[in-house]
Amino acid sequence: MNNSVTNTARLLWAGLRALLVLTVVTGILYPLAITGVAQALFNDKANGSEIKADGKVVGSSLIGQTYNLPLKKGQETPEPDLKWFQGRPQNGLGSNSVNMQYKLILSGATNRSGDNADLIKWVKDAKAAVIKDNSVAGHMVMPSDVPADAVTSSGSGLDPDISPEYADIQVHRIAEKNGLTVAQVQKLVDDHIAGRTLGFIGEPRVNVLELNIALKELVAKG
């Protein structure tokens, strides 16, 4: 009996020691080590890839934003503020319908097949809007000029980037709305084109938030 109690106590003590050691190692030391390495070597990425303007955090380079006018009375969908570069459509986004304490946007894709009637309508409507919004006096956007990313949303609905082609067809509109020359705006776009990751992964892209911050600075200079 005594041996049984002694063995049980020994096993419990060994288990408790293992629990304490593993708790300290995996629950304290390891997280601290990983956090330290991340902050030291990847500070920007570890903190959300924040983008700052005028000393304030205005967003993340990983999450797309909308640039819309305030809702008018009776409107359900805001109109785009055409003095800014516009990002990709966000048809996949949903609204929070569970916890109404917070105003949340749910990331997601449209999950529509290529022959889905809703998707086809969204693409046609988006294409017509892109042509209309970006055709200005002396510059007509043709249907063949509209790239795919201008009329389709990404898998998350929060793509922060657009293609250089989509940025290019917005140049004339941006110049007209902000009192700039086409050459000034085109140079702004060209300066913000990021190449393929490691030279071969993905496609060239333009971060819309960074581009609009640079646009605001250019307009402020007069």
Secondary structure, 3 states (H helix, E strand, C coil): CHHHHHHHHHHHHHHHHHHHHHHHHHHHHHHHHHHHHHHHHCHHHHCCCEEEECCEEEEECCCCCCCECCCCCCCCCCCECCCCCCCCCCCCCEECCCCCCCCCEECCCCCCCCCCHHHHHHHHHHHHHHHHHHCECCECCCHHHCCHHHCCCCCCCCCCEECHHHHHCCHHHHHHHHCCCHHHHHHHHHHCEECCECCCECCCEEEHHHHHHHHHHHHHHC
